[in-house]
Amino acid sequence: MGQVSRPRLLVIGAAGFVGQHVARHAAPAFDVIAAGHADIDITSATSVNAGIERAAPDVVVLTAALSDIDECERQPDLAEAMNVRGAEYVARACARRGTRLVFTSSGAVFDGTRHGYTESDPPSPVSVYGRTKAQAERFIGQEAPSALILRLSLVIGFAEGARTNSMLNRFEAKLRAGQPVLLPDFEFRNPIDVGTLNQFLLQLLESAAAGIVHIGGTEAVSRYELGVRLAGRMGLPAHLVQPQSEPVPGRAPRGPHHFLLPDKLRAICRSPVPTCNEVIERAIHGSSQTHS
């Protein structure tokens, strides 16, 4: 008997931290096509259309974005081109082909003045990055109603390659070098490790779920508290993790509380939503790399 072909999954943004992990975790269930900027330039409709036609995917996961919040504030036109127009080009191409789209969004669509947000709460962004993500969400919801929009508060884990936006790689390197790490004690997030994020992503793809889904752990902690716990669990000097009690002048505004309530996720997926300590354990030891 002939071999049954597997569905094809295209990761746009596969050179980034989350994209790298999506490509690896999806490989057992999909024929994965990993596309970096050189393969598909999301600021070009021509490049997006050609790349998606060439890959002929059943599913597209769009993780490519200008995700540095401060850089978005400094370059709002580039943020618009990548985070809004890029998402629009990909959504249109997927809608034309009948391809399922998964889009990674952010808790930054909220102003963070409330303790706990559901998927039905209206966006209220305070930064350029948050505004571009909220705009992209609106367009995708209209153009590709079967799409999954995954809102993430904070994703932690080790990157599998250089030049990514992974906080944990930089955090570990500084502590091992004996350098202090300053983290805000007034910004609260419910983090998720990148491995569990991908576990949930694959389970959501197995389901008929569509629309916005919040992905995060069961509780919110400050970035400072998270850093102290990470350092302790990694056997690194936790005293080097120091609290920052005021926003840094000149940086993009950030919401204090981005606690994305995971009730919808819990109702759809079979895997339990992890606690913060479970997220920390998985972030440190769930990577294929060795961190002694």
C-alpha positions, 0 to 999 in steps of 0.5 A: 500500500502507498504511504499516506501523505502527511499534511503540510505546515508552513512556518513563516518566521522559522528563524525566530525563537518561537518559530524555531520551536514550532518547526521542530515540535510540528515535525512528527505530525506534519511535513514542515516547511520552515521559511525565514525572511530570505524565503518569504518577506512578509512586507511584500505581498508578491513574496508572500503569495509566491512563497505560500503557493510554492509551499502549498501548505494545509496550515500556515503558522505566522510567527514573523513580526517586529516583536521588540517593543522598543524598536516598534516605538522607534520605527512605527512605519516598519512595525506597521509594515511587518506586523499589520501589512504582513499579517494582512498579506498572509491572511489574504493568501491563506483565505484564497487557498482555504489554508488554515492560519495560526497567528501569534499575537500578544497580551500587549493588545491590552493596557494592563490596568486589570488583573485578568483578561478574557478573549472577549475583552476589547483591546486597549493597547498603549504601545505601537507594538500592541496597536499593530498586533490589535490591528492584525487581529481585527483584519485576520478575524474578518479575512480568515474567520477559521484562523487561530489567533494565539495571544501570549503573555510571555514565552520563555525557553532557550532558543535553538539558534542565534539572533533570536528574541529569547529572554532566557539565553540572555538571562543565563549568559549575564548571570554566568558572567556575574553581571546583574540583571534588572527586572521590573517588579511592577510588570506581571505576566503569566508565562508559558514555556515554548514547549508547552506552547507548541503542545497546545498549538498542536492540540488546537490544530487537532480541534475545530477551534478558531478565533482568539485563544489565550495561552499562559500559565495558571498564575501571573508573577512579576518579571522580577519574581520570575527571574529570581525563580529561574535563577534559583532553579538553574543554580545561578546567583539569584542575588544578581537578579535585582528589582526595577521599581520604575519604568525606564525613561525612553522605553515603550510603555508597557501594561502592568498586568498582562494576565491572560486567563486560560479558561478557553484553552483549558476547555479545548485542550487535553493537556492541563494548564501548567503552574508557573513553577511547572513552566519554569521547570519545562523552560529550563529542562525542556530544551534539547540543549544542555545547560549545566 
